[in-house]
Amino acid sequence: MAKYFLTTAIDYATADPHQGHAFEKIGADVIARYHRLKGDDVHFLIGMDEHGQKVAQTAAERKVSPQELVDAVAESSEQIWGLLGISYDQFIRTTDPAHKAGVKRLIEQIFDNSPNDFYEKSYSGWYCIGCESFKQENEIADGKCILHPTRTLEWVEEKNWFFRLSAYADRLKKLVSSQDFLQPKSRRNEILALIDSGLEDISASRSRFSWGVPFPRPGSGGEVQTTYVWLDALPNYLTATGFPNPDFEKLWPADLHLIGKDITRFHAVIWPAMLMAAGLAPPKRIWVHGFVLVGGSRVSKSAGGNLDLRDAIGRYGPDAFRYFLMREVPFDGDGNFSWERFEQRYNADLANALGNLASRTISMVERYFDGTVPKGARNEIDEADAKDLEAYHSSIGPKGFLLHDALKAVWQTVARGNEYVDRQAPWKLAKDPANRTELESTLATLVRQLARQAVYLFPFIPGKAEELWKSLGAPGALEEMRFKRVEKLDPTGWKVQKGSPMFPKAEPVQA
């Protein structure tokens, strides 16, 4: 059983998650569930980034302590991920004592392994609290950070510890140039251009606030500073493995970091350089997704455009919400969210296509065979579906994580099933006993197809896929299935049971 260690970016603990966070977590959950169905030993990590100036500032505005703020946000976030069915194995918080100890040990290991990579330096520059980073001229428009246009940049002058990032340019270029390390290609080209333009050393500590991990070495004047929030946050992927305990290598290196495009530089440049400096292996792969846009604007806590996640989940249920984001927003770029488009997708794809196919098939098995699935040999429908499902695997495989394309492949089979029903017209076959064998074959074919679809849709819509699996009379829990067993599925003798519609037709809802 192969190990598969998958992570998402940890979220700032300043407010409840929004659609952008949900997009990433759902995508990661799809990948995690996919690998479990492959038979891999998956460890799926998510969590909260609970330190930094932004958290301290937000807590002060709300007249609570930083710890009270992050505790409340962590609890609320875990509730939302539970509603969405995110099957994470570990929820890490950067305020956890084990994480703090791991960060300090990693920094000490850099001091030990690469003694010249930390040094003191006086520095001044524009600091964006939203990004928790200093900004260059090309990252500022009209005096604001281009990613956080509602925040005022802060001019900072202080003496800090610095990390010698510039020393790793050649090694980083070699790493990033690898086809597999950073994807999609557009992000790899972006980071290669950044490296070629020259890397600047980065601040490793801050002296003006204390809500964070104390930097393990005092400055030359004896003062203790606070570890720069990104040097605290990025190591969560490592400290989650139990680092520095020796068995951390059971999980490390991570097989996949899944992140948003606004933090590519931190993950593809700063993080691997830190690991190199400590003498540790970098992650095997980074996949960068885009933004969920609402009304053409990016969804973020500070830039606005937020929709209430609980409301979004509650309208049509978690599986419909998961489906819409994964089908509508390409996983290698940006995409738009609108309730109008949501309802169109819901009715066309879920209610009319998949839901109708399942309802008609199960009803006819009940009507014509007393609910017992008849025997039928594999035929051209099975063979055609197999080709589409090969595309499904290639969309979540070595070439990348084009989850929207994987869903397109499944919906090719859904369309084929509905066309097959219309062509075969089982209700007509049932009128003539001479067509009994063909009727048996037709309905057996449809149940086999629906069983396959339940398995292949389980990573995307786990609740409804399990519901479909049970209504077909399939044995066991769907999560215990494996892709390698799908081809041999034989539903002969299963007892179907029709329940309420999988996806009731949606009535227009006012946004």
C-alpha positions as CSV (number, residue, x, y, z in Angstrom):
1,M,0.0,0.0,0.0
2,A,1.6,3.3,-1.2
3,K,1.8,6.3,1.2
4,Y,0.1,9.4,-0.1
5,F,0.5,12.5,2.1
6,L,-1.7,15.4,0.8
7,T,-1.9,18.9,2.3
8,T,-3.9,22.1,1.7
9,A,-2.8,25.6,2.6
10,I,-3.6,26.4,6.2
11,D,-6.2,29.2,6.5
12,Y,-5.8,32.4,8.4
13,A,-7.7,32.4,11.6
14,T,-9.4,35.7,11.2
15,A,-12.9,34.7,10.0
16,D,-14.9,31.8,8.8
17,P,-13.9,30.1,5.6
18,H,-15.3,31.3,2.3
19,Q,-15.9,29.8,-1.2
20,G,-12.2,30.1,-2.1
21,H,-11.2,28.0,0.9
22,A,-14.0,25.5,0.1
23,F,-12.9,25.2,-3.5
24,E,-9.4,24.1,-2.3
25,K,-10.6,21.8,0.5
26,I,-13.2,20.1,-1.8
27,G,-10.6,19.6,-4.5
28,A,-8.1,18.1,-2.0
29,D,-10.9,15.9,-0.6
30,V,-11.6,14.6,-4.1
31,I,-7.9,13.8,-4.6
32,A,-7.7,12.1,-1.1
33,R,-10.8,10.0,-1.8
34,Y,-9.6,9.1,-5.2
35,H,-6.3,7.8,-3.8
36,R,-8.2,5.8,-1.2
37,L,-10.2,4.2,-3.9
38,K,-6.9,3.3,-5.6
39,G,-5.9,1.6,-2.4
40,D,-3.3,4.1,-1.2
41,D,-2.6,4.8,2.4
42,V,-3.7,8.5,2.5
43,H,-2.9,11.1,5.1
44,F,-4.9,14.2,4.4
45,L,-3.8,17.4,6.3
46,I,-5.7,20.7,6.7
47,G,-5.5,23.3,9.4
48,M,-5.3,26.9,10.6
49,D,-2.6,29.6,10.4
50,E,-3.1,31.2,13.8
51,H,-0.2,33.6,14.3
52,G,0.9,36.9,12.8
53,Q,0.1,40.5,12.9
54,K,-3.2,40.1,11.0
55,V,-4.6,37.8,13.6
56,A,-3.4,40.0,16.5
57,Q,-4.9,43.1,14.9
58,T,-8.3,41.3,14.2
59,A,-8.4,40.1,17.8
60,A,-7.8,43.6,19.1
61,E,-10.6,45.0,16.9
62,R,-13.0,42.5,18.3
63,K,-11.8,43.1,21.9
64,V,-10.8,39.5,22.4
65,S,-7.5,37.8,23.0
66,P,-5.7,36.3,19.9
67,Q,-6.2,32.8,21.5
68,E,-9.9,33.3,22.0
69,L,-10.2,34.5,18.3
70,V,-8.3,31.5,16.8
71,D,-10.1,29.0,19.0
72,A,-13.5,30.3,17.8
73,V,-12.5,30.4,14.2
74,A,-10.9,26.9,14.4
75,E,-14.1,25.4,15.9
76,S,-16.3,27.1,13.3
77,S,-14.1,26.0,10.4
78,E,-14.1,22.4,11.5
79,Q,-17.9,22.5,11.6
80,I,-18.0,23.8,8.1
81,W,-15.6,21.2,6.8
82,G,-17.7,18.6,8.5
83,L,-20.8,19.9,6.7
84,L,-19.0,19.6,3.4
85,G,-17.8,16.1,4.1
86,I,-14.1,16.9,4.0
87,S,-12.4,13.7,5.0
88,Y,-9.3,15.1,6.5
89,D,-7.1,12.9,8.7
90,Q,-5.5,15.7,10.7
91,F,-6.3,19.3,11.6
92,I,-3.2,21.2,12.6
93,R,-3.1,24.5,14.3
94,T,0.0,26.6,14.5
95,T,-0.7,27.4,18.2
96,D,-0.3,23.7,19.0
97,P,2.7,23.2,21.3
98,A,4.1,20.4,19.1
99,H,4.0,22.7,16.0
100,K,5.8,25.5,17.9
101,A,8.5,23.1,19.0
102,G,8.9,21.7,15.5
103,V,9.3,25.2,14.0
104,K,12.0,26.1,16.6
105,R,13.8,22.8,15.8
106,L,13.7,23.4,12.1
107,I,15.2,26.9,12.5
108,E,17.9,25.5,14.8
109,Q,18.6,22.8,12.2
110,I,19.1,25.4,9.5
111,F,21.5,27.2,11.9
112,D,23.3,23.9,12.4
113,N,23.3,22.6,8.8
114,S,23.8,26.0,7.0
115,P,25.4,28.4,9.5
116,N,25.6,31.3,7.1
117,D,22.0,31.3,6.0
118,F,20.6,33.4,8.9
119,Y,22.0,36.8,9.5
120,E,20.9,40.1,11.0
121,K,20.1,43.1,8.9
122,S,18.3,46.5,9.3
123,Y,15.4,46.8,6.8
124,S,12.6,49.1,5.7
125,G,9.8,48.6,3.3
126,W,6.0,48.5,2.7
127,Y,4.4,45.6,4.6
128,C,1.0,44.2,3.7
129,I,-0.7,42.7,6.7
130,G,-3.2,40.9,4.4
131,C,-0.3,39.0,2.8
132,E,1.9,39.1,5.9
133,S,4.8,40.0,3.6
134,F,6.8,42.9,2.3
135,K,5.7,44.2,-1.1
136,Q,7.8,45.1,-4.1
137,E,6.9,48.0,-6.4
138,N,5.3,45.8,-9.0
139,E,3.0,44.4,-6.3
140,I,1.6,47.8,-5.3
141,A,-1.1,49.8,-7.2
142,D,-2.4,53.2,-6.1
143,G,-0.5,52.7,-2.8
144,K,-2.3,49.4,-2.1
145,C,-1.3,45.8,-2.3
146,I,-2.8,44.4,-5.5
147,L,-4.1,41.4,-3.7
148,H,-5.6,43.3,-0.7
149,P,-6.8,46.7,-2.1
150,T,-8.9,47.5,1.0
151,R,-5.9,47.4,3.3
152,T,-3.4,50.2,4.0
153,L,0.2,49.2,3.6
154,E,2.4,49.8,6.6
155,W,5.9,51.2,6.4
156,V,8.2,49.1,8.5
157,E,11.7,49.9,9.7
158,E,13.4,47.4,12.0
159,K,16.4,45.1,12.5
160,N,15.6,41.5,11.9
161,W,17.0,38.1,11.3
162,F,17.1,37.4,7.6
163,F,17.2,34.1,5.6
164,R,19.7,33.9,2.7
165,L,17.2,32.9,0.1
166,S,19.4,34.3,-2.7
167,A,21.9,31.5,-2.1
168,Y,19.4,28.9,-3.3
169,A,18.5,30.4,-6.8
170,D,20.4,27.7,-8.8
171,R,19.1,24.8,-6.8
172,L,15.5,26.1,-6.8
173,K,15.7,26.7,-10.6
174,K,16.7,23.1,-11.1
175,L,13.9,21.9,-8.8
176,V,11.2,24.0,-10.3
177,S,12.3,23.1,-13.9
178,S,11.3,19.5,-13.2
179,Q,8.1,18.7,-15.0
180,D,6.4,17.2,-11.9
181,F,7.4,19.6,-9.0
182,L,5.3,22.6,-9.8
183,Q,2.1,22.5,-11.9
184,P,0.3,23.7,-13.9
185,K,2.9,24.8,-16.5
186,S,1.8,28.5,-16.2
187,R,2.8,28.6,-12.6
188,R,6.1,26.9,-13.2
189,N,6.9,29.5,-15.8
190,E,5.9,32.3,-13.5
191,I,8.3,31.0,-10.7
192,L,11.1,30.4,-13.1
193,A,10.8,34.0,-14.3
194,L,10.8,35.1,-10.7
195,I,14.0,33.2,-10.0
196,D,15.7,34.5,-13.1
197,S,14.9,38.1,-12.1
198,G,16.9,37.6,-8.9
199,L,15.9,36.4,-5.5
200,E,16.1,38.7,-2.5
201,D,16.8,37.5,1.0
202,I,13.7,37.5,3.2
203,S,13.0,38.6,6.8
204,A,12.9,35.7,9.1
205,S,11.8,37.5,12.3
206,R,9.8,40.5,13.4
207,S,10.4,42.7,16.4
208,R,7.2,44.7,16.6
209,F,4.7,42.1,17.7
210,S,4.8,38.9,19.8
211,W,1.8,36.8,18.7
212,G,3.8,34.0,17.2
213,V,6.6,31.5,17.8
214,P,9.6,33.1,19.5
215,F,12.7,33.1,17.1
216,P,15.0,30.6,18.8
217,R,18.1,32.8,18.7
218,P,18.3,36.3,20.3
219,G,19.5,39.2,18.2
220,S,23.0,40.8,18.7
221,G,21.5,43.1,21.2
222,G,20.0,40.3,23.2
223,E,16.4,40.9,22.2
224,V,14.1,38.0,21.4
225,Q,12.1,38.5,18.2
226,T,9.1,36.6,16.8
227,T,9.4,34.2,13.9
228,Y,8.1,35.7,10.7
229,V,4.7,34.2,10.2
230,W,5.4,32.5,6.9
231,L,8.5,30.7,8.5
232,D,6.0,29.6,11.2
233,A,3.2,28.6,8.8
234,L,5.0,26.8,6.1
235,P,6.6,24.2,8.4
236,N,3.1,23.0,9.4
237,Y,3.4,20.4,6.7
238,L,6.5,19.0,8.3
239,T,5.6,19.4,12.0
240,A,2.3,17.5,11.3
241,T,4.4,14.4,10.6
242,G,5.8,14.5,14.1
243,F,9.1,16.3,13.2
244,P,11.6,16.3,14.7
245,N,10.8,12.8,16.0
246,P,12.6,10.2,13.8
247,D,9.5,8.5,12.5
248,F,8.5,11.8,10.7
249,E,10.0,10.2,7.5
250,K,7.0,7.8,7.4
251,L,5.1,10.6,5.9
252,W,7.7,13.1,4.7
253,P,8.2,14.3,2.0
254,A,4.7,15.3,1.2
255,D,3.3,13.8,-2.0
256,L,1.3,16.9,-2.8
257,H,0.9,20.5,-1.6
258,L,-2.4,21.9,-2.9
259,I,-2.4,25.8,-2.8
260,G,-3.8,28.9,-4.3
261,K,-2.0,31.0,-6.9
262,D,-1.5,34.0,-4.6
263,I,0.9,32.0,-2.4
264,T,2.9,30.1,-5.0
265,R,6.1,32.0,-4.3
266,F,6.0,31.1,-0.6
267,H,5.5,27.4,-1.4
268,A,7.6,26.9,-4.5
269,V,10.6,29.2,-3.5
270,I,10.8,30.0,0.2
271,W,9.6,26.6,1.6
272,P,11.9,24.3,-0.5
273,A,14.8,26.7,0.2
274,M,14.2,26.3,4.0
275,L,14.1,22.6,3.6
276,M,17.3,22.5,1.6
277,A,19.0,24.7,4.2
278,A,17.9,22.2,6.9
279,G,19.1,19.2,4.8
280,L,15.6,17.9,4.3
281,A,13.8,16.8,1.2
282,P,11.4,19.2,-0.5
283,P,7.8,18.2,-1.2
284,K,7.4,16.0,-4.3
285,R,4.7,18.1,-6.0
286,I,2.8,21.4,-5.8
287,W,-0.4,22.0,-7.6
288,V,-1.6,25.6,-7.9
289,H,-5.3,26.3,-8.4
290,G,-6.9,29.7,-9.2
291,F,-9.6,31.8,-7.6
292,V,-13.4,31.5,-7.3
293,L,-14.8,34.8,-8.6
294,V,-18.1,36.2,-7.5
295,G,-19.4,38.9,-9.8
296,G,-16.0,39.0,-11.5
297,S,-14.2,39.7,-8.2
298,R,-12.0,37.5,-6.1
299,V,-13.5,35.9,-3.0
300,S,-11.3,36.7,0.0
301,K,-11.7,37.8,3.6
302,S,-10.2,41.2,3.1
303,A,-11.1,41.9,-0.6
304,G,-14.8,41.2,0.0
305,G,-17.1,39.3,-2.4
306,N,-17.8,36.6,0.3
307,L,-20.8,34.4,0.3
308,D,-21.9,32.7,3.4
309,L,-20.8,29.0,3.2
310,R,-23.4,27.6,5.4
311,D,-26.1,29.3,3.3
312,A,-24.4,28.0,0.1
313,I,-24.3,24.5,1.4
314,G,-27.8,24.6,2.8
315,R,-29.5,25.6,-0.4
316,Y,-29.2,22.3,-2.3
317,G,-27.0,20.3,0.1
318,P,-23.3,19.7,0.3
319,D,-22.9,17.3,-2.6
320,A,-24.6,19.7,-5.0
321,F,-22.3,22.5,-3.8
322,R,-19.2,20.3,-4.2
323,Y,-20.3,19.3,-7.6
324,F,-20.9,22.8,-8.8
325,L,-17.5,24.1,-7.7
326,M,-15.6,21.1,-9.1
327,R,-17.5,21.1,-12.4
328,E,-17.8,24.8,-13.1
329,V,-14.5,26.2,-11.9
330,P,-11.4,24.7,-13.7
331,F,-8.9,23.4,-11.3
332,D,-6.0,25.0,-13.1
333,G,-7.5,28.5,-13.4
334,D,-10.2,31.0,-12.3
335,G,-13.9,30.5,-12.5
336,N,-17.1,32.3,-11.6
337,F,-19.8,31.5,-9.0
338,S,-23.3,32.7,-9.4
339,W,-26.6,31.3,-8.1
340,E,-28.1,31.4,-11.6
341,R,-25.4,29.2,-13.0
342,F,-25.6,27.0,-10.0
343,E,-29.3,26.3,-10.6
344,Q,-28.7,25.7,-14.3
345,R,-26.0,23.1,-13.5
346,Y,-28.0,21.6,-10.7
347,N,-31.1,21.0,-12.8
348,A,-29.4,20.0,-16.0
349,D,-26.6,17.8,-14.6
350,L,-27.8,16.5,-11.3
351,A,-31.6,16.5,-11.3
352,N,-32.3,15.8,-15.0
353,A,-29.3,13.8,-16.1
354,L,-27.9,11.7,-13.2
355,G,-31.0,11.8,-10.9
356,N,-33.4,10.9,-13.7
357,L,-31.2,8.1,-15.0
358,A,-31.1,6.5,-11.5
359,S,-34.8,7.1,-10.8
360,R,-35.9,5.6,-14.2
361,T,-33.6,2.6,-13.9
362,I,-34.5,1.7,-10.3
363,S,-38.2,2.2,-11.0
364,M,-38.1,-0.2,-14.0
365,V,-36.2,-2.9,-12.1
366,E,-38.9,-2.7,-9.4
367,R,-41.7,-2.7,-11.9
368,Y,-40.5,-5.4,-14.3
369,F,-38.4,-7.7,-12.0
370,D,-39.8,-7.1,-8.5
371,G,-36.8,-5.1,-7.5
372,T,-34.2,-7.9,-8.3
373,V,-31.5,-6.9,-10.8
374,P,-31.6,-9.4,-13.7
375,K,-28.6,-11.0,-15.3
376,G,-26.9,-9.4,-18.3
377,A,-23.6,-9.7,-20.1
378,R,-21.2,-6.8,-20.7
379,N,-21.8,-5.0,-24.0
380,E,-20.9,-2.0,-26.0
381,I,-22.1,0.4,-23.3
382,D,-19.6,-1.0,-20.8
383,E,-16.8,-0.8,-23.4
384,A,-17.6,2.8,-24.3
385,D,-17.8,3.8,-20.6
386,A,-14.4,2.2,-20.0
387,K,-12.8,4.6,-22.5
388,D,-14.4,7.7,-20.8
389,L,-13.3,6.4,-17.4
390,E,-9.7,6.1,-18.6
391,A,-9.9,9.9,-19.3
392,Y,-11.2,10.3,-15.7
393,H,-8.0,8.6,-14.3
394,S,-5.7,10.6,-16.6
395,S,-7.4,13.8,-15.3
396,I,-6.4,13.0,-11.7
397,G,-3.1,11.4,-12.4
398,P,0.5,12.0,-13.4
399,K,-0.4,14.8,-15.9
400,G,-2.1,16.9,-13.2
401,F,-5.3,17.5,-11.3
402,L,-7.9,18.6,-13.8
403,L,-10.8,17.7,-11.7
404,H,-13.4,19.4,-13.9
405,D,-12.3,17.2,-16.8
406,A,-12.7,14.1,-14.6
407,L,-16.3,15.1,-14.0
408,K,-16.8,15.7,-17.7
409,A,-15.7,12.2,-18.4
410,V,-18.3,10.7,-15.9
411,W,-21.0,12.8,-17.4
412,Q,-20.2,11.4,-20.8
413,T,-21.3,8.1,-19.3
414,V,-24.4,9.6,-17.8
415,A,-25.4,11.0,-21.2
416,R,-24.8,7.6,-22.7
417,G,-27.0,5.9,-20.2
418,N,-29.9,8.3,-20.8
419,E,-29.5,7.9,-24.6
420,Y,-29.5,4.1,-24.1
421,V,-32.7,4.2,-22.1
422,D,-34.4,6.2,-24.8
423,R,-33.1,4.0,-27.6
424,Q,-33.9,0.7,-25.8
425,A,-37.3,1.9,-24.5
426,P,-37.6,-0.8,-21.8
427,W,-41.3,0.1,-21.2
428,K,-41.9,-1.0,-24.8
429,L,-39.8,-4.2,-24.5
430,A,-41.8,-5.1,-21.4
431,K,-45.0,-5.3,-23.4
432,D,-43.8,-8.4,-25.4
433,P,-42.6,-11.6,-23.5
434,A,-40.5,-12.4,-26.5
435,N,-38.3,-9.4,-25.6
436,R,-37.7,-10.5,-22.0
437,T,-34.0,-11.4,-22.6
438,E,-33.4,-8.0,-24.1
439,L,-35.2,-6.3,-21.3
440,E,-33.1,-8.1,-18.8
441,S,-29.9,-7.2,-20.6
442,T,-31.0,-3.5,-20.8
443,L,-31.7,-3.1,-17.2
444,A,-28.7,-5.1,-16.0
445,T,-26.5,-2.8,-18.2
446,L,-28.0,0.3,-16.7
447,V,-27.6,-0.9,-13.1
448,R,-23.9,-1.8,-13.9
449,Q,-23.4,1.6,-15.3
450,L,-25.0,3.3,-12.3
451,A,-22.8,1.3,-9.9
452,R,-19.7,2.4,-11.8
453,Q,-20.9,6.0,-11.7
454,A,-21.4,5.7,-7.9
455,V,-17.8,4.6,-7.5
456,Y,-16.3,7.2,-9.8
457,L,-18.5,10.0,-8.3
458,F,-17.8,9.1,-4.7
459,P,-14.7,11.4,-4.5
460,F,-16.8,14.3,-5.8
461,I,-20.3,13.8,-4.2
462,P,-19.7,11.2,-1.5
463,G,-23.1,11.5,0.2
464,K,-25.2,11.1,-2.9
465,A,-22.9,8.5,-4.4
466,E,-23.3,6.4,-1.3
467,E,-27.1,6.9,-1.4
468,L,-27.1,5.7,-5.0
469,W,-24.9,2.7,-4.2
470,K,-27.4,1.7,-1.4
471,S,-30.5,2.2,-3.6
472,L,-29.0,-0.2,-6.2
473,G,-28.7,-2.8,-3.5
474,A,-24.9,-2.9,-3.7
475,P,-23.1,-4.6,-0.9
476,G,-20.8,-2.9,1.7
477,A,-19.8,0.7,2.0
478,L,-18.8,2.6,-1.1
479,E,-15.7,3.9,0.6
480,E,-14.5,0.3,0.9
481,M,-14.6,-0.2,-2.9
482,R,-11.5,0.0,-5.1
483,F,-11.2,1.1,-8.7
484,K,-9.5,-2.2,-9.6
485,R,-12.7,-4.1,-8.6
486,V,-15.1,-2.0,-10.6
487,E,-14.7,-3.8,-13.9
488,K,-15.8,-7.1,-12.3
489,L,-18.9,-5.6,-10.6
490,D,-21.8,-8.0,-11.3
491,P,-25.1,-6.6,-9.9
492,T,-27.1,-9.7,-10.7
493,G,-29.4,-10.4,-7.8
494,W,-29.0,-7.0,-6.1
495,K,-32.3,-5.8,-4.6
496,V,-32.9,-2.2,-5.6
497,Q,-34.9,0.1,-3.4
498,K,-36.2,3.4,-4.6
499,G,-36.1,6.3,-2.2
500,S,-36.7,10.0,-2.5
501,P,-35.2,11.7,-5.5
502,M,-31.4,12.1,-5.3
503,F,-31.6,15.7,-6.6
504,P,-35.1,17.2,-6.4
505,K,-35.7,19.8,-9.2
506,A,-34.5,23.2,-8.0
507,E,-36.8,26.2,-8.1
508,P,-35.3,29.6,-8.8
509,V,-33.8,31.1,-5.7
510,Q,-33.2,34.8,-5.3
511,A,-29.4,35.5,-4.7
